[in-house]
Amino acid sequence: TSDSVNMVTEAAATGKPVHILPLPGSSTKFRRYHRDMEEYGATRPFAGQLDTWSYRPLNEMTRIASIIRKHLGIA
């Protein structure tokens, strides 16, 4: 559902399609997150049927570790 960031991020790490069920009343932060995930290609709104597509799985741990190493000068 659109009220979760953690579940969507964890699901997007699998590289499998992630359908989002929009819920009323979400915050600007959540709307921005879900817009970004849809633009990335990991998610799509659930429209009553399960679709398939592919995208590069999220790997935020590796990405963030690289940024930290770079800032610490150990890259």
N, CA, C and O atoms as a GROMACS GRO file, in nm:
protein
  300
    1THR      N    1   0.084  -0.118   0.000
    1THR     CA    2   0.000   0.000   0.000
    1THR      C    3   0.088   0.124   0.000
    1THR      O    4   0.208   0.117   0.030
    2SER      N    5   0.029   0.235  -0.033
    2SER     CA    6   0.107   0.359  -0.044
    2SER      C    7   0.142   0.420   0.091
    2SER      O    8   0.205   0.526   0.096
    3ASP      N    9   0.101   0.357   0.201
    3ASP     CA   10   0.135   0.410   0.332
    3ASP      C   11   0.264   0.350   0.388
    3ASP      O   12   0.297   0.373   0.504
    4SER      N   13   0.337   0.274   0.306
    4SER     CA   14   0.461   0.213   0.354
    4SER      C   15   0.576   0.243   0.260
    4SER      O   16   0.564   0.232   0.138
    5VAL      N   17   0.687   0.282   0.319
    5VAL     CA   18   0.810   0.300   0.244
    5VAL      C   19   0.899   0.178   0.261
    5VAL      O   20   0.958   0.130   0.164
    6ASN      N   21   0.908   0.126   0.383
    6ASN     CA   22   0.996   0.012   0.411
    6ASN      C   23   0.958  -0.111   0.330
    6ASN      O   24   1.044  -0.173   0.269
    7MET      N   25   0.831  -0.147   0.329
    7MET     CA   26   0.789  -0.268   0.258
    7MET      C   27   0.814  -0.255   0.108
    7MET      O   28   0.856  -0.351   0.044
    8VAL      N   29   0.788  -0.138   0.053
    8VAL     CA   30   0.810  -0.118  -0.091
    8VAL      C   31   0.957  -0.125  -0.124
    8VAL      O   32   0.995  -0.186  -0.224
    9THR      N   33   1.042  -0.063  -0.042
    9THR     CA   34   1.186  -0.066  -0.066
    9THR      C   35   1.240  -0.208  -0.058
    9THR      O   36   1.320  -0.250  -0.142
   10GLU      N   37   1.196  -0.283   0.042
   10GLU     CA   38   1.241  -0.422   0.056
   10GLU      C   39   1.194  -0.505  -0.063
   10GLU      O   40   1.269  -0.588  -0.115
   11ALA      N   41   1.071  -0.485  -0.107
   11ALA     CA   42   1.020  -0.559  -0.222
   11ALA      C   43   1.096  -0.522  -0.350
   11ALA      O   44   1.121  -0.608  -0.434
   12ALA      N   45   1.131  -0.394  -0.365
   12ALA     CA   46   1.203  -0.349  -0.485
   12ALA      C   47   1.345  -0.404  -0.490
   12ALA      O   48   1.406  -0.405  -0.597
   13ALA      N   49   1.398  -0.450  -0.378
   13ALA     CA   50   1.531  -0.511  -0.378
   13ALA      C   51   1.530  -0.648  -0.444
   13ALA      O   52   1.636  -0.703  -0.476
   14THR      N   53   1.412  -0.704  -0.467
   14THR     CA   54   1.402  -0.836  -0.530
   14THR      C   55   1.410  -0.828  -0.682
   14THR      O   56   1.441  -0.927  -0.747
   15GLY      N   57   1.383  -0.712  -0.738
   15GLY     CA   58   1.379  -0.698  -0.883
   15GLY      C   59   1.249  -0.747  -0.945
   15GLY      O   60   1.234  -0.747  -1.067
   16LYS      N   61   1.156  -0.788  -0.862
   16LYS     CA   62   1.026  -0.835  -0.910
   16LYS      C   63   0.928  -0.717  -0.913
   16LYS      O   64   0.947  -0.619  -0.842
   17PRO      N   65   0.824  -0.726  -0.996
   17PRO     CA   66   0.725  -0.619  -1.002
   17PRO      C   67   0.663  -0.590  -0.865
   17PRO      O   68   0.632  -0.682  -0.789
   18VAL      N   69   0.646  -0.463  -0.835
   18VAL     CA   70   0.585  -0.420  -0.709
   18VAL      C   71   0.464  -0.334  -0.745
   18VAL      O   72   0.478  -0.225  -0.801
   19HIS      N   73   0.346  -0.386  -0.712
   19HIS     CA   74   0.222  -0.312  -0.736
   19HIS      C   75   0.187  -0.234  -0.610
   19HIS      O   76   0.196  -0.285  -0.499
   20ILE      N   77   0.148  -0.110  -0.628
   20ILE     CA   78   0.113  -0.022  -0.516
   20ILE      C   79  -0.036   0.006  -0.518
   20ILE      O   80  -0.092   0.044  -0.621
   21LEU      N   81  -0.098  -0.012  -0.404
   21LEU     CA   82  -0.240   0.022  -0.391
   21LEU      C   83  -0.247   0.161  -0.328
   21LEU      O   84  -0.218   0.177  -0.209
   22PRO      N   85  -0.286   0.261  -0.406
   22PRO     CA   86  -0.293   0.396  -0.351
   22PRO      C   87  -0.399   0.406  -0.241
   22PRO      O   88  -0.508   0.350  -0.252
   23LEU      N   89  -0.366   0.478  -0.135
   23LEU     CA   90  -0.460   0.504  -0.027
   23LEU      C   91  -0.478   0.654  -0.012
   23LEU      O   92  -0.385   0.730  -0.038
   24PRO      N   93  -0.595   0.698   0.028
   24PRO     CA   94  -0.617   0.842   0.045
   24PRO      C   95  -0.540   0.895   0.166
   24PRO      O   96  -0.515   0.823   0.262
   25GLY      N   97  -0.504   1.023   0.159
   25GLY     CA   98  -0.448   1.091   0.274
   25GLY      C   99  -0.299   1.072   0.296
   25GLY      O  100  -0.253   1.091   0.409
   26SER      N  101  -0.223   1.036   0.196
   26SER     CA  102  -0.079   1.018   0.218
   26SER      C  103  -0.009   1.152   0.227
   26SER      O  104  -0.061   1.254   0.182
   27SER      N  105   0.109   1.152   0.287
   27SER     CA  106   0.186   1.274   0.305
   27SER      C  107   0.261   1.309   0.178
   27SER      O  108   0.276   1.226   0.088
   28THR      N  109   0.308   1.432   0.171
   28THR     CA  110   0.388   1.476   0.057
   28THR      C  111   0.512   1.390   0.044
   28THR      O  112   0.552   1.356  -0.068
   29LYS      N  113   0.575   1.355   0.156
   29LYS     CA  114   0.695   1.271   0.154
   29LYS      C  115   0.666   1.135   0.091
   29LYS      O  116   0.743   1.088   0.008
   30PHE      N  117   0.557   1.072   0.128
   30PHE     CA  118   0.521   0.942   0.071
   30PHE      C  119   0.487   0.954  -0.076
   30PHE      O  120   0.527   0.870  -0.156
   31ARG      N  121   0.412   1.058  -0.115
   31ARG     CA  122   0.378   1.076  -0.256
   31ARG      C  123   0.504   1.094  -0.340
   31ARG      O  124   0.514   1.038  -0.449
   32ARG      N  125   0.600   1.171  -0.291
   32ARG     CA  126   0.727   1.192  -0.362
   32ARG      C  127   0.804   1.060  -0.373
   32ARG      O  128   0.855   1.028  -0.480
   33TYR      N  129   0.811   0.985  -0.266
   33TYR     CA  130   0.879   0.855  -0.267
   33TYR      C  131   0.817   0.762  -0.371
   33TYR      O  132   0.888   0.702  -0.452
   34HIS      N  133   0.686   0.750  -0.368
   34HIS     CA  134   0.619   0.658  -0.460
   34HIS      C  135   0.630   0.707  -0.605
   34HIS      O  136   0.639   0.626  -0.697
   35ARG      N  137   0.630   0.837  -0.626
   35ARG     CA  138   0.652   0.890  -0.761
   35ARG      C  139   0.791   0.852  -0.810
   35ARG      O  140   0.808   0.808  -0.924
   36ASP      N  141   0.891   0.869  -0.723
   36ASP     CA  142   1.029   0.834  -0.759
   36ASP      C  143   1.045   0.685  -0.788
   36ASP      O  144   1.115   0.647  -0.882
   37MET      N  145   0.980   0.601  -0.708
   37MET     CA  146   0.990   0.456  -0.730
   37MET      C  147   0.923   0.416  -0.861
   37MET      O  148   0.971   0.326  -0.931
   38GLU      N  149   0.813   0.483  -0.894
   38GLU     CA  150   0.747   0.454  -1.021
   38GLU      C  151   0.833   0.501  -1.138
   38GLU      O  152   0.845   0.431  -1.238
   39GLU      N  153   0.894   0.620  -1.126
   39GLU     CA  154   0.982   0.670  -1.231
   39GLU      C  155   1.104   0.579  -1.248
   39GLU      O  156   1.152   0.561  -1.360
   40TYR      N  157   1.154   0.524  -1.139
   40TYR     CA  158   1.267   0.430  -1.144
   40TYR      C  159   1.228   0.302  -1.220
   40TYR      O  160   1.312   0.237  -1.282
   41GLY      N  161   1.100   0.269  -1.214
   41GLY     CA  162   1.052   0.150  -1.283
   41GLY      C  163   1.024   0.033  -1.193
   41GLY      O  164   0.989  -0.075  -1.240
   42ALA      N  165   1.040   0.051  -1.061
   42ALA     CA  166   1.020  -0.059  -0.968
   42ALA      C  167   0.874  -0.082  -0.933
   42ALA      O  168   0.835  -0.196  -0.905
   43THR      N  169   0.794   0.023  -0.936
   43THR     CA  170   0.655   0.010  -0.893
   43THR      C  171   0.560   0.062  -1.000
   43THR      O  172   0.596   0.141  -1.087
   44ARG      N  173   0.438   0.015  -0.988
   44ARG     CA  174   0.327   0.066  -1.069
   44ARG      C  175   0.202   0.060  -0.982
   44ARG      O  176   0.191  -0.025  -0.894
   45PRO      N  177   0.108   0.150  -1.006
   45PRO     CA  178  -0.018   0.143  -0.931
   45PRO      C  179  -0.091   0.013  -0.965
   45PRO      O  180  -0.091  -0.030  -1.080
   46PHE      N  181  -0.152  -0.047  -0.865
   46PHE     CA  182  -0.231  -0.168  -0.888
   46PHE      C  183  -0.362  -0.127  -0.954
   46PHE      O  184  -0.437  -0.046  -0.900
   47ALA      N  185  -0.389  -0.183  -1.071
   47ALA     CA  186  -0.508  -0.147  -1.147
   47ALA      C  187  -0.603  -0.266  -1.163
   47ALA      O  188  -0.682  -0.270  -1.257
   48GLY      N  189  -0.594  -0.362  -1.072
   48GLY     CA  190  -0.687  -0.474  -1.075
   48GLY      C  191  -0.632  -0.601  -1.136
   48GLY      O  192  -0.696  -0.706  -1.130
   49GLN      N  193  -0.514  -0.593  -1.196
   49GLN     CA  194  -0.453  -0.714  -1.249
   49GLN      C  195  -0.303  -0.709  -1.224
   49GLN      O  196  -0.245  -0.601  -1.213
   50LEU      N  197  -0.241  -0.827  -1.216
   50LEU     CA  198  -0.098  -0.834  -1.192
   50LEU      C  199  -0.024  -0.829  -1.325
   50LEU      O  200  -0.044  -0.914  -1.411
   51ASP      N  201   0.062  -0.730  -1.340
   51ASP     CA  202   0.144  -0.714  -1.459
   51ASP      C  203   0.285  -0.763  -1.429
   51ASP      O  204   0.321  -0.782  -1.313
   52THR      N  205   0.362  -0.782  -1.533
   52THR     CA  206   0.504  -0.816  -1.515
   52THR      C  207   0.588  -0.713  -1.590
   52THR      O  208   0.549  -0.664  -1.695
   53TRP      N  209   0.703  -0.682  -1.534
   53TRP     CA  210   0.801  -0.594  -1.595
   53TRP      C  211   0.932  -0.618  -1.524
   53TRP      O  212   0.938  -0.688  -1.424
   54SER      N  213   1.037  -0.560  -1.576
   54SER     CA  214   1.167  -0.578  -1.511
   54SER      C  215   1.235  -0.444  -1.490
   54SER      O  216   1.207  -0.346  -1.559
   55TYR      N  217   1.323  -0.440  -1.392
   55TYR     CA  218   1.401  -0.322  -1.357
   55TYR      C  219   1.523  -0.370  -1.280
   55TYR      O  220   1.527  -0.484  -1.234
   56ARG      N  221   1.621  -0.284  -1.267
   56ARG     CA  222   1.740  -0.318  -1.189
   56ARG      C  223   1.703  -0.313  -1.041
   56ARG      O  224   1.659  -0.209  -0.993
   57PRO      N  225   1.719  -0.424  -0.968
   57PRO     CA  226   1.682  -0.426  -0.826
   57PRO      C  227   1.757  -0.318  -0.747
   57PRO      O  228   1.873  -0.288  -0.774
   58LEU      N  229   1.688  -0.262  -0.650
   58LEU     CA  230   1.753  -0.165  -0.561
   58LEU      C  231   1.859  -0.235  -0.478
   58LEU      O  232   1.840  -0.348  -0.434
   59ASN      N  233   1.969  -0.167  -0.458
   59ASN     CA  234   2.075  -0.218  -0.371
   59ASN      C  235   2.129  -0.098  -0.293
   59ASN      O  236   2.243  -0.056  -0.311
   60GLU      N  237   2.045  -0.045  -0.207
   60GLU     CA  238   2.077   0.078  -0.136
   60GLU      C  239   2.195   0.063  -0.040
   60GLU      O  240   2.270   0.158  -0.021
   61MET      N  241   2.212  -0.055   0.020
   61MET     CA  242   2.322  -0.073   0.113
   61MET      C  243   2.456  -0.052   0.041
   61MET      O  244   2.543   0.018   0.093
   62THR      N  245   2.473  -0.111  -0.074
   62THR     CA  246   2.597  -0.096  -0.149
   62THR      C  247   2.615   0.048  -0.195
   62THR      O  248   2.726   0.102  -0.189
   63ARG      N  249   2.507   0.110  -0.241
   63ARG     CA  250   2.515   0.249  -0.288
   63ARG      C  251   2.554   0.344  -0.174
   63ARG      O  252   2.641   0.428  -0.192
   64ILE      N  253   2.491   0.330  -0.060
   64ILE     CA  254   2.520   0.418   0.054
   64ILE      C  255   2.660   0.391   0.108
   64ILE      O  256   2.731   0.485   0.143
   65ALA      N  257   2.702   0.264   0.115
   65ALA     CA  258   2.837   0.231   0.163
   65ALA      C  259   2.942   0.296   0.074
   65ALA      O  260   3.044   0.345   0.124
   66SER      N  261   2.918   0.297  -0.056
   66SER     CA  262   3.011   0.362  -0.148
   66SER      C  263   3.021   0.511  -0.122
   66SER      O  264   3.131   0.567  -0.123
   67ILE      N  265   2.910   0.575  -0.097
   67ILE     CA  266   2.909   0.719  -0.066
   67ILE      C  267   2.984   0.747   0.062
   67ILE      O  268   3.062   0.842   0.068
   68ILE      N  269   2.962   0.666   0.164
   68ILE     CA  270   3.031   0.684   0.293
   68ILE      C  271   3.181   0.664   0.277
   68ILE      O  272   3.260   0.744   0.328
   69ARG      N  273   3.222   0.558   0.206
   69ARG     CA  274   3.366   0.536   0.184
   69ARG      C  275   3.429   0.654   0.112
   69ARG      O  276   3.540   0.696   0.145
   70LYS      N  277   3.359   0.706   0.014
   70LYS     CA  278   3.410   0.820  -0.061
   70LYS      C  279   3.429   0.941   0.030
   70LYS      O  280   3.532   1.008   0.023
   71HIS      N  281   3.331   0.970   0.114
   71HIS     CA  282   3.341   1.084   0.206
   71HIS      C  283   3.450   1.065   0.311
   71HIS      O  284   3.509   1.163   0.358
   72LEU      N  285   3.478   0.940   0.347
   72LEU     CA  286   3.583   0.912   0.445
   72LEU      C  287   3.720   0.900   0.379
   72LEU      O  288   3.821   0.888   0.449
   73GLY      N  289   3.724   0.905   0.248
   73GLY     CA  290   3.849   0.896   0.176
   73GLY      C  291   3.907   0.756   0.171
   73GLY      O  292   4.028   0.739   0.158
   74ILE      N  293   3.820   0.654   0.181
   74ILE     CA  294   3.869   0.516   0.176
   74ILE      C  295   3.809   0.441   0.056
   74ILE      O  296   3.801   0.318   0.055
   75ALA      N  297   3.767   0.517  -0.043
   75ALA     CA  298   3.705   0.455  -0.161
   75ALA      C  299   3.808   0.389  -0.250
   75ALA      O  300   3.773   0.332  -0.354
   0.00000   0.00000   0.00000
